[in-house]
């Protein structure tokens, strides 16, 4: 293993807030006990695994489900309390942790206000949205106040997956869920829904309205880099102010390596997006810090490009 001096910021790293999680006890979302334990740890256990993987800073975000799935009033109240507690956790180790907000998207204007509060008062770096908001994709106009505020504040919104909506789940995944329960989740369901979310953000015109807004996709772009040529070819027309689909994708999206430590997927992502739009993430505790950093270091990228992906690009995008 070659020595590594790059500063490493991992930006899709999860935790659980017990008070928020208590709202979802009825959902079928059991995780292995060792994962639950790691999600609840914001101290010794987490820091030890960060040290083992040479991760200097985790930008923390709540694991799904979060406030996307609550009624508006509850979502607003729980988002504020959850974000306040995250700020306290970050303050205990400010050289190791930073924060992404949870947003009460069921109440879009309040979500925009909460984003501003989190950025200006709590020092958060942006927000993570977990999947659909009570069955609705984010490109609906009711959610655009959130994008307006993020653009004004200059902070990104991370489009994180969640379990697919029930109607999709039933048709696409139910009959294989007993033998392959991962299919509806990280194996395919997360990717299909999150890529759809990203495509809809472009085709709805939301990114024409907010051309400076930056969105982040994990898992090396939820398969979209591989599909850009075909999407452009078959749309066969500009989608926004004379720009093609891939033009807008390259202007408004950054991608992270979370849970997708593939040389070929990374090569495709860099070829389509440019190295400046690729950021390091692990997806801890669902993937290992050491596996992530060891993988990035064994790629054939130059030291300069490795340094950009490991931390330089995050410093710029998140103003750290
Ligand atoms: Mn994740």
Boltz pocket constraint, residues with backbone or C-beta under 6 A from the ligand:
constraints:
  - pocket:
      binder: B
      contacts: [[A, 12], [A, 14], [A, 160], [A, 218], [A, 258], [A, 283]]
      max_distance: 6.0
